[in-house]
């Protein structure tokens, strides 16, 4: 008989707290990649694009 380890409250991560950084391109779509930081996204974005932060609950691609 195999037993699994006891689950604790610390195993669950609230998806609202899992923040991603992306770039909303001028065509209204999210860039096809994520960024490690806002600074990295700002360096990648070009004029007319917006750096955005979103979580897994609100993730969408317009």
C-alpha positions in Angstrom: 0.0 0.0 0.0 1.4 3.4 -1.0 0.6 6.4 1.1 0.8 9.9 -0.1 2.3 12.7 2.0 -0.2 14.8 4.0 -1.4 17.9 2.2 -0.9 21.2 4.0 -2.4 24.6 3.4 1.0 25.8 2.1 0.7 23.5 -1.0 -2.0 25.7 -2.5 -1.1 28.9 -4.2 -3.7 31.5 -4.8 -3.8 32.1 -8.6 -4.6 35.8 -8.0 -1.1 36.1 -6.5 0.7 34.6 -9.5 1.4 37.8 -11.3 2.8 37.7 -14.9 4.4 40.6 -16.8 3.6 41.0 -20.4 3.4 43.5 -23.3 0.1 44.6 -24.8 1.0 45.2 -28.4 -0.4 48.0 -30.6 -2.7 45.4 -32.3 -4.4 44.8 -29.0 -2.9 41.3 -28.4 -0.5 40.2 -25.8 3.0 39.5 -26.9 3.6 35.8 -27.3 6.0 35.6 -24.3 6.2 36.5 -20.6 8.9 38.7 -19.0 10.8 38.2 -15.7 10.3 41.8 -14.7 8.6 45.1 -15.7 12.0 46.5 -16.6 12.6 43.6 -19.1 9.2 44.1 -20.6 9.8 47.9 -20.9 13.1 47.2 -22.7 11.4 44.8 -25.2 8.3 47.0 -25.9 8.3 49.5 -28.7 6.4 52.8 -29.0 2.6 52.3 -28.9 2.9 49.1 -26.7 2.0 48.9 -23.0 3.6 46.9 -20.3 0.9 45.1 -18.3 0.7 42.9 -15.2 -2.0 40.3 -14.9 -2.7 37.1 -13.0 -3.9 33.6 -14.0 -7.5 34.4 -13.1 -7.7 37.4 -15.4 -5.3 36.1 -18.1 -6.8 36.7 -21.6 -5.7 37.6 -25.1 -7.9 40.2 -26.7 
